Amino acid sequence: MDNTGFSENLISRELDEATAQELNVLIESDTPAAINLLKDLHPADVARFVTELGRDDAASLTLSLPTIVGANVLAELDESFCADLLSKVSTERITALLNELESDDAADVLGNLDEKVRQRVLRALEDREAVRDLLEYGEETAGGIMATEVVAVLTDWTVAEATEEIRRNAENTQDLYVAFVTDNAKRLKGYVTIRRLLLSPSNAIISDVMRTDTRFVTAEMDQEEVARMMERYDLVSLAVVDGNQCLIGHVTIDDAIDVILEEAEEDYQRLSGITGDEDPTDSVFRITRGRLPWLFVGMVGAVFAGSVIGVYEENIRRASVLAAFIPVVMAMAGNAGIQSSAIIVQGLASGEVWTINMLRRILKEVYVAIANGLALASVMAVAVLIVFGWMASVWPSTVIEAPEPLRLAATAGLSLFIVIILAAVIGATIPLFLDRIGVDPALATGPFITTSNDIIGLLVYFALATNLYLPFI
């Protein structure tokens, strides 16, 4: 999305808490003054403010702004929220707003409108063909986030001719970082930066000043791969081509940043046991529907963990002290698993985990788990000895006679060591497995890792306690 068209007026204010409070007061008492104040804010700040209002107030304020301002605010809003705002707006007003946007932003807004409204608006749009084409691409593909407004120059043009072409397209091409170079059949051949054009003689031929190390993507490529490529190679504009390598559009850095933030938020939500598409503007019903299944999964896992404890109820009755270490084992299993899975998911998202280095990554997590397990197990064993030694001096009749404290310390420490290693292995391998079968690996860092490691950790702990501790008391 782009807001350079908004900058015809100087942006003089920033949305802070004081400004937000002032706007809330003005909305109740002086709506025209509130609109004038909103006009002084950046569209991203206006969008941030109106999303906190009721839908009616948000729609009223946004649609009362000057057309170009309102259009740029729409481009900053969540698509579903934007669709709600426009649900009762006339076709003529929607068309006027979308005519101010680049094709990719217009397509994003249109894609969430009612089908009948979408078709009416499409017929009236100035750039209807480009927007219609964009709507055909998947929402999370390069085609779905690209803009068709792109400057293309021919290899045999002079710098002067190329510069004139840029001038002719400047009004419709707001994100102008490079001019792409094509042949007469529109096949991509290279690119030339605006800086290079400005510093080259006007009679120089484009083929002599252009760069041919052009990176490009096809319209079907996943948007996450596109953003990753732009981040890796520090690109501000990435060409999009069709199957014949003909230039059809470009993805700009602002859209790539949006994708990166969107994917990061989605992964973080899934780590927390949320569907990954929750937005602050969603209704209570939609949020509940997204969270409840994962809470149910967590509850089922907790029931299984409780069943494990129930199986060893007799062992706990014989030595109630064993119950004191259950929370420790469960917590450390979950924490170690989440740490390992988070690192692997991060590596998969950034493209740093490949098949050739997969084993090395897993082994590294195992080595780290061994080091952490040794450290924590040692601390646990010493803590058990100190605590029971202190208890022996204070309440001699309530403590376990030696050498049982030594066996208890060994049992707790060894359990913790094994559990941390197993949790790390599970946390590292499950995301890789999910990624291999085409499932988002971020799912692994949610309830699956914590519940599975809880159950496995308890089984290991009680198995060791049954064999190393209980026979000697």
Disulfide bonds with the S-S distance in Angstrom:
none
